[in-house]
């Protein structure tokens, strides 16, 4: 069963419990509106500060960002995080983004 997370502390706790971090990529401006592609990384290659992992490093257009920056972009795009409602002790990191309105309609 899916669980909708909209508060920073809930999203951060869920992500960090799985060893994850926030990532973001800038998108081209559309109509003068700044947009960002949001994600979470659970891959140690993204955390390599020396960038010496070569071609194994995923999505070089993504950057690690702090939680406040990431959450501000999430709110600006009116998104929530939808995660699998874990069984006890399960740390599977499956997630997707959904518009806040769509999440409210499906609740």
N, C-alpha and C positions, 0 to 999 in steps of 0.2 A: 504494500500500500504506500502511496506517495504522501510526503509531508511537505507543506509549503513553509519556507523560511523567508521572512522578510526583515527581521531585525538583525543588525550587525552582530550582536553578541551570539545569537543563535547560529548564524551562518559561519562565523569565525570558529565557534566551538566545534561544529560539525566538520569543518574543513581541517582544522588543526588536529582533531582526533584521528584523522587519516593521514597525517603528515603532509597536508597540503598548504598551498600559499596562493594568494591572489595574483593574477597576471592580467595585463591589459595591452591592447594595441590601439593606436590612433587610427581612425578611419578618415577618409577624405570628407571635408565639409560638404553637407548637402543643404542647400538653401540657407547658408550662413549658420547652420546649427552644428555645433561640435558633437561628434559621436565617437564612441569607443567600443571596441570589440572586447568583451569581458570573458574571462575564463578562470579556471582554477587549475593549478598544476599539482600533480602528485608524483612528479617525475624528478628525481634527484638531478638530472642533467640541467634543468632550468636553474638550479640553485648553485651551479658551478660559477663562482665569482671570477675565476680566471678565464672563463670561456675557452678552455683548451680541450673541449670534448669533440671538436671537429664536427663532422657531418651528423653525428648522433644527436646533437642538440636540437630539440624540436622547436619549430616555429620561431625562428630568430626575430620575427617582427613583433613578438610578444615581449613585454618587459615585466619583471617582477615589480610590483608596486606595494605601497603600504595599504593597510586595510581602510583607512579613512578616504583615501583617493579612490579606491575601488568601489567603496560603498556609495560615495557621492555620485559616481558614474552610474551605478545600479539604480539609484533613486531618480537621477535625472532622466533615465530611460524608462522609468516606471516599471521596473522588472522585479521579480521575486525569484528565488532559487527553489526548485522543486527537487527533492531528494527521495530516495527509497527509504521507507520507514524500516530501519534496521531491526533485525532480530537481535536479541541480547548477545553482545560479544562480536557481532558482525561489523566489520569496518570497510565494507564494499563502498567504493567512491563513485557511485553513479549519480549524476545530476543533470539538470537541464534548466534553462531560463524560460520564464513565462511572463507575459504581461500581468501586471497586478489585476487588471480588470478581468482577464481570462481566468486567473486563479480564483477570484471571488465568484465568478459565474459557475465554475465547476465545483465549488465547495458545497 
